[in-house]
Amino acid sequence: MKPWMWPWAGLYSAQIVIAMVIFNIIAGPELGDGRGGGPIAAIGTGLFFSIPTVLLFRARILFQKGVAK
């Protein structure tokens, strides 16, 4: 793992969380074309995908040189 990747991996994962939440809200069964799951699914997927996001932000030491070789 490259040291410069530490903040960007977490930010990319956070972007996925935001996209999953927005998709489920906008394309919910009562609001859009029925492909999304609605507000409850938005909360569930947001919480589920937040786990790797938090872990990536907390793993700064693993991205430093010489640690993860």
OpenMM code with the backbone's topology and positions (N, CA, C; nanometers):
from openmm import Vec3, app, unit

residues = "MET LYS PRO TRP MET TRP PRO TRP ALA GLY LEU TYR SER ALA GLN ILE VAL ILE ALA MET VAL ILE PHE ASN ILE ILE ALA GLY PRO GLU LEU GLY ASP GLY ARG GLY GLY GLY PRO ILE ALA ALA ILE GLY THR GLY LEU PHE PHE SER ILE PRO THR VAL LEU LEU PHE ARG ALA ARG ILE LEU PHE GLN LYS GLY VAL ALA LYS".split()
positions = [
    Vec3(0.0847, -0.1173, 0.0000),
    Vec3(0.0000, 0.0000, 0.0000),
    Vec3(0.0893, 0.1237, 0.0000),
    Vec3(0.0600, 0.2126, -0.0869),
    Vec3(0.1378, 0.3351, -0.0993),
    Vec3(0.0972, 0.4358, 0.0076),
    Vec3(0.1928, 0.5102, 0.0624),
    Vec3(0.1598, 0.6082, 0.1661),
    Vec3(0.0654, 0.7183, 0.1181),
    Vec3(0.0745, 0.7557, -0.0081),
    Vec3(-0.0106, 0.8634, -0.0589),
    Vec3(-0.1555, 0.8195, -0.0763),
    Vec3(-0.1810, 0.6889, -0.0676),
    Vec3(-0.3167, 0.6386, -0.0856),
    Vec3(-0.4025, 0.6495, 0.0399),
    Vec3(-0.3417, 0.6781, 0.1556),
    Vec3(-0.4183, 0.6747, 0.2804),
    Vec3(-0.5432, 0.7631, 0.2782),
    Vec3(-0.5335, 0.8910, 0.2520),
    Vec3(-0.6592, 0.9667, 0.2603),
    Vec3(-0.7531, 0.9363, 0.1439),
    Vec3(-0.6984, 0.9030, 0.0285),
    Vec3(-0.7819, 0.8862, -0.0918),
    Vec3(-0.8646, 0.7588, -0.0882),
    Vec3(-0.8136, 0.6538, -0.0280),
    Vec3(-0.8921, 0.5305, -0.0168),
    Vec3(-1.0150, 0.5532, 0.0713),
    Vec3(-0.9974, 0.6240, 0.1797),
    Vec3(-1.1102, 0.6550, 0.2673),
    Vec3(-1.2103, 0.7484, 0.2015),
    Vec3(-1.1603, 0.8455, 0.1273),
    Vec3(-1.2505, 0.9381, 0.0588),
    Vec3(-1.3293, 0.8678, -0.0513),
    Vec3(-1.2648, 0.7764, -0.1216),
    Vec3(-1.3355, 0.7003, -0.2242),
    Vec3(-1.4456, 0.6150, -0.1610),
    Vec3(-1.4136, 0.5528, -0.0492),
    Vec3(-1.5125, 0.4726, 0.0201),
    Vec3(-1.6275, 0.5592, 0.0723),
    Vec3(-1.5969, 0.6794, 0.1188),
    Vec3(-1.7013, 0.7714, 0.1642),
    Vec3(-1.7910, 0.8134, 0.0478),
    Vec3(-1.7321, 0.8292, -0.0698),
    Vec3(-1.8109, 0.8639, -0.1878),
    Vec3(-1.9080, 0.7517, -0.2228),
    Vec3(-1.8664, 0.6282, -0.2030),
    Vec3(-1.9545, 0.5146, -0.2282),
    Vec3(-2.0708, 0.5151, -0.1294),
    Vec3(-2.0426, 0.5472, -0.0030),
    Vec3(-2.1493, 0.5552, 0.0977),
    Vec3(-2.2519, 0.6606, 0.0573),
    Vec3(-2.2043, 0.7774, 0.0194),
    Vec3(-2.2943, 0.8860, -0.0209),
    Vec3(-2.3772, 0.8449, -0.1420),
    Vec3(-2.3134, 0.7825, -0.2406),
    Vec3(-2.3853, 0.7410, -0.3612),
    Vec3(-2.4913, 0.6360, -0.3300),
    Vec3(-2.4602, 0.5401, -0.2419),
    Vec3(-2.5575, 0.4364, -0.2073),
    Vec3(-2.6777, 0.4958, -0.1350),
    Vec3(-2.6532, 0.5900, -0.0455),
    Vec3(-2.7627, 0.6525, 0.0284),
    Vec3(-2.8500, 0.7347, -0.0660),
    Vec3(-2.7879, 0.8165, -0.1486),
    Vec3(-2.8646, 0.9010, -0.2408),
    Vec3(-2.9435, 0.8162, -0.3405),
    Vec3(-2.8821, 0.7101, -0.3924),
    Vec3(-2.9531, 0.6240, -0.4874),
    Vec3(-3.0778, 0.5635, -0.4246),
    Vec3(-3.0639, 0.5125, -0.3029),
    Vec3(-3.1786, 0.4491, -0.2387),
    Vec3(-3.2880, 0.5486, -0.2037),
    Vec3(-3.2527, 0.6725, -0.1776),
    Vec3(-3.3540, 0.7733, -0.1485),
    Vec3(-3.4222, 0.8201, -0.2771),
    Vec3(-3.3435, 0.8508, -0.3787),
    Vec3(-3.3993, 0.9051, -0.5031),
    Vec3(-3.4765, 0.7990, -0.5819),
    Vec3(-3.4231, 0.6794, -0.5905),
    Vec3(-3.4860, 0.5746, -0.6712),
    Vec3(-3.5647, 0.4774, -0.5844),
    Vec3(-3.6191, 0.5256, -0.4759),
    Vec3(-3.6976, 0.4404, -0.3870),
    Vec3(-3.8258, 0.3934, -0.4525),
    Vec3(-3.8890, 0.2928, -0.3959),
    Vec3(-4.0098, 0.2362, -0.4571),
    Vec3(-4.1244, 0.3361, -0.4685),
    Vec3(-4.1355, 0.4285, -0.3747),
    Vec3(-4.2458, 0.5244, -0.3815),
    Vec3(-4.2067, 0.6545, -0.4504),
    Vec3(-4.0777, 0.6762, -0.4741),
    Vec3(-4.0336, 0.8035, -0.5297),
    Vec3(-3.9910, 0.7963, -0.6759),
    Vec3(-3.9398, 0.6833, -0.7197),
    Vec3(-3.8837, 0.6774, -0.8544),
    Vec3(-3.9340, 0.5581, -0.9328),
    Vec3(-3.8422, 0.4930, -0.9972),
    Vec3(-3.8785, 0.3828, -1.0852),
    Vec3(-3.8790, 0.2468, -1.0145),
    Vec3(-3.8593, 0.2448, -0.8852),
    Vec3(-3.8688, 0.1202, -0.8106),
    Vec3(-3.7417, 0.0399, -0.7985),
    Vec3(-3.6293, 0.0909, -0.8440),
    Vec3(-3.5051, 0.0148, -0.8344),
    Vec3(-3.4387, 0.0294, -0.6978),
    Vec3(-3.4597, 0.1399, -0.6296),
    Vec3(-3.3985, 0.1629, -0.4993),
    Vec3(-3.4848, 0.1063, -0.3886),
    Vec3(-3.4340, 0.1129, -0.2671),
    Vec3(-3.5050, 0.0517, -0.1563),
    Vec3(-3.5777, 0.1477, -0.0655),
    Vec3(-3.5606, 0.2776, -0.0837),
    Vec3(-3.6267, 0.3753, 0.0011),
    Vec3(-3.5411, 0.4179, 0.1186),
    Vec3(-3.5980, 0.4949, 0.2098),
    Vec3(-3.5211, 0.5514, 0.3213),
    Vec3(-3.4637, 0.4465, 0.4165),
    Vec3(-3.5368, 0.3386, 0.4407),
    Vec3(-3.4859, 0.2358, 0.5317),
    Vec3(-3.3646, 0.1670, 0.4710),
    Vec3(-3.3715, 0.1356, 0.3439),
    Vec3(-3.2571, 0.0749, 0.2767),
    Vec3(-3.1405, 0.1734, 0.2683),
    Vec3(-3.1705, 0.3025, 0.2553),
    Vec3(-3.0654, 0.4037, 0.2514),
    Vec3(-2.9885, 0.4055, 0.3826),
    Vec3(-3.0592, 0.3981, 0.4938),
    Vec3(-2.9927, 0.3960, 0.6246),
    Vec3(-2.9117, 0.2676, 0.6405),
    Vec3(-2.9693, 0.1556, 0.6009),
    Vec3(-2.8994, 0.0273, 0.6131),
    Vec3(-2.7723, 0.0199, 0.5299),
    Vec3(-2.7829, 0.0585, 0.4035),
    Vec3(-2.6630, 0.0537, 0.3190),
    Vec3(-2.5615, 0.1590, 0.3623),
    Vec3(-2.6103, 0.2739, 0.4086),
    Vec3(-2.5180, 0.3759, 0.4583),
    Vec3(-2.4378, 0.3272, 0.5772),
    Vec3(-2.5043, 0.2616, 0.6698),
    Vec3(-2.4336, 0.2074, 0.7862),
    Vec3(-2.3398, 0.0936, 0.7470),
    Vec3(-2.3873, 0.0069, 0.6586),
    Vec3(-2.3056, -0.1075, 0.6167),
    Vec3(-2.1777, -0.0630, 0.5465),
    Vec3(-2.1888, 0.0302, 0.4527),
    Vec3(-2.0724, 0.0751, 0.3782),
    Vec3(-1.9890, 0.1773, 0.4548),
    Vec3(-2.0367, 0.2246, 0.5679),
    Vec3(-1.9571, 0.3146, 0.6516),
    Vec3(-1.8488, 0.2390, 0.7277),
    Vec3(-1.8684, 0.1112, 0.7488),
    Vec3(-1.7708, 0.0317, 0.8240),
    Vec3(-1.6342, 0.0326, 0.7554),
    Vec3(-1.6227, -0.0037, 0.6253),
    Vec3(-1.4902, 0.0031, 0.5632),
    Vec3(-1.4370, 0.1449, 0.5529),
    Vec3(-1.5257, 0.2430, 0.5424),
    Vec3(-1.4813, 0.3820, 0.5351),
    Vec3(-1.4108, 0.4219, 0.6636),
    Vec3(-1.4721, 0.3923, 0.7758),
    Vec3(-1.4108, 0.4252, 0.9053),
    Vec3(-1.2809, 0.3482, 0.9234),
    Vec3(-1.2801, 0.2213, 0.8860),
    Vec3(-1.1586, 0.1408, 0.9001),
    Vec3(-1.0451, 0.1929, 0.8121),
    Vec3(-1.0766, 0.2384, 0.6925),
    Vec3(-0.9725, 0.2943, 0.6057),
    Vec3(-0.9153, 0.4238, 0.6627),
    Vec3(-0.9998, 0.5084, 0.7181),
    Vec3(-0.9496, 0.6321, 0.7774),
    Vec3(-0.8670, 0.6049, 0.9034),
    Vec3(-0.8971, 0.4974, 0.9745),
    Vec3(-0.8228, 0.4649, 1.0962),
    Vec3(-0.6956, 0.3861, 1.0675),
    Vec3(-0.6738, 0.3407, 0.9441),
    Vec3(-0.5597, 0.2551, 0.9096),
    Vec3(-0.4408, 0.3336, 0.8572),
    Vec3(-0.4226, 0.4540, 0.9040),
    Vec3(-0.3140, 0.5374, 0.8533),
    Vec3(-0.1774, 0.4705, 0.8698),
    Vec3(-0.1545, 0.4047, 0.9802),
    Vec3(-0.0244, 0.3424, 1.0057),
    Vec3(0.0048, 0.2314, 0.9040),
    Vec3(-0.0978, 0.1646, 0.8550),
    Vec3(-0.0769, 0.0568, 0.7586),
    Vec3(-0.0339, 0.1094, 0.6211),
    Vec3(-0.0634, 0.2356, 0.5937),
    Vec3(-0.0252, 0.2930, 0.4667),
    Vec3(0.1131, 0.3552, 0.4684),
    Vec3(0.1778, 0.3582, 0.5835),
    Vec3(0.3110, 0.4182, 0.5915),
    Vec3(0.4146, 0.3242, 0.5343),
    Vec3(0.5255, 0.3793, 0.4929),
    Vec3(0.6320, 0.2994, 0.4297),
    Vec3(0.6888, 0.1985, 0.5270),
    Vec3(0.7117, 0.0775, 0.4758),
    Vec3(0.7788, -0.0256, 0.5531),
    Vec3(0.6883, -0.1067, 0.6443),
    Vec3(0.5644, -0.0688, 0.6633),
    Vec3(0.4770, -0.1410, 0.7552),
    Vec3(0.4076, -0.2572, 0.6863),
    Vec3(0.3533, -0.2338, 0.5683),
    Vec3(0.2713, -0.3350, 0.5003),
    Vec3(0.3466, -0.4031, 0.3872),
    Vec3(0.4674, -0.4446, 0.4116),
    Vec3(0.5441, -0.5125, 0.3060),
    Vec3(0.5404, -0.6611, 0.3235),
] * unit.nanometer
topology = app.Topology()
chain = topology.addChain("A")
for resn in residues:
    res = topology.addResidue(resn, chain)
    for name in ("N", "CA", "C"):
        topology.addAtom(name, app.Element.getBySymbol(name[0]), res)
